[in-house]
Amino acid sequence: MLSKRTIIGLIAGAVIIGIGVVSLVNHIGPLMIDENYTVEIGESISYTIPAPIGTTQIMNISGDAFDLTLQSPGDGYQIPNTSYKKELQLNWEHSEDGETKIKIQNTGNSELTITGKLVRSSEPIWFTYDLMVIISGMVIIGFSMGFTLRKPKGF
């Protein structure tokens, strides 16, 4: 016969393990990010997009005036520091694994709006976080099973 605390611990542990497994599956492979960001007047923003070979990146920048620098890995898309007015639509593909580096400086008299669909590689640290969540669920189940074998003093 399982005690109430054991059943609660089993359910909580199973839910935590389930969350860890779902998160682990979501972090496998490239991640799609929908970007929607505003840059204030005189401010700048930098992007570093690590992505595997063959991924397509789309970015739309609109505002009064701005400077942009883009460096894609390998012989990919390259834009030296160039000034733009009104709107710029970028669409490029990673020619090899690596990081695209983008720097945008708002030089106009209005806010700059950046939207896009970016594909990036999953970071290895997420794998570790997900494993920690799964292990936490196992520990909770282990402790709760101890309540079935014997009841500690004070419970």
N, C-alpha and C positions, 0 to 999 in steps of 0.2 A: 504494500500500500504506500503510495506516494503522499507526502505531506503537502499542504498548501504552498509552503515556501519552496519546495522542490518543483512543483508544477509551475509556479510563477517564474522561478529561475530558469527552467527549461524553455518556457515560452519567450522570456526576455533574451536569453542566449541565442535561441533560434532566430529571432527577429534581427538581432545584431549581426549574426553570421550571414543572414540573407541580405542585409544592407551591404555588408562588405563584399559579398560575391557579386551583387548587381553592380556596385561601383567598380569592382575589378574588371568586369566584362565591358563596362562603358569606357574604361581607360585603355583598352587594348586597341591599337591602331591609331590612325590620325584623328584629330578632333576638329570639328567644324565650329568656328566661332563667328557669330554675327556681331560686327563692330558697329557701334553708334556712339560717337564721342564728339564733344565740343571743345574747341581750343579758344581761350580768351584772347583778346587783343594783346599782341606783344609776347605771348607765351609760345613755347615750343613743346613738341612731343616726339618721343622716339619709340619705334617699334622694333623688336627683334622677333622674327618669325622663323623658328626652326621647323623645317618641313622636309618630307621625303621627296625623292625624285618623281617628277610627273604631276605634282599637285598644282592646281590652278588657283591663283590668288586674284581677288577682285576688290578694288578699293576706289571709292568715289570721294573726292575732296572738293568742297565748294565753300567759297567765301570771297571777300573783296580782293585780297592779294596774299600770296604765301610763297615761301621758298621750300623746295623739296630736294632731298638727296636720297637716292635709292641704290643699294648694292645687293644684287642677287648672287647666289653662289655660282662658281664656275664661270662659264661664258654666258650666263643668263642675262637678264634685263638689268641694264645699268643706266642711271640718270645722275650726272654730276649736279652740283648745287645750281639749280635753275629756278628762276622766278616765274610764277604763274598768276593769272588773274581769272576771276570768276569761278571756273570749274575745271577739274581734271579727272578723267576716268582712267584708272590703271587696271590692266588685265595682263598678268604674266604667269608663266609656268616655270617651276623649278627645274632647271636642266640637270641638276644633280643634288644629292643630299646636302643639306647645310642650312645656314641661316641667312635670311634676307634682312638687311638693316635699312630702316627708313627713318629719316629725320625730317620733320615738318615744322616750319617756323611761321607763325601768323604775322605778316607784315602789313596787313590791311587795317581798315577802320571798323571792321565788324567781326563777329565771331566766325570761327572756321568750323564747318561741320564735316566730320569724317564718318563715312559709312562703308561697309564692305562685308564680304564673306571671305574669311581667311581660314585656311586649312593648316594646322600645325601638328607636329609630332607630339605624342604623349610624353610627358616627363617621367623619368624612372622613379622619382620620389613618390609619385602617386601609387605605384605598385607596392611600395613599402607601407604607405598609409593604409591601403586596403588590407594588406596582410595583418597589420596591427589590429584593425577592427575585427577581422575574423578570429584572431587569437584571443581578443578580449571576450568575444562571445563564447569561445570554448572554455575560457577560465570561469566565466559566470556559470556555465553549465556544470563544470567540475565542482565548484563550490556548492551549488545547489544540490547536487547529488549526495554531497556529504550529509545533508539534512535527512536523507532517507535512511542512511546506515545507522546514525546515532544522532541524538539531539544534544548539541553542546549545552553546557550549563549556562543558564541565563536566557535561553530562548524558549 
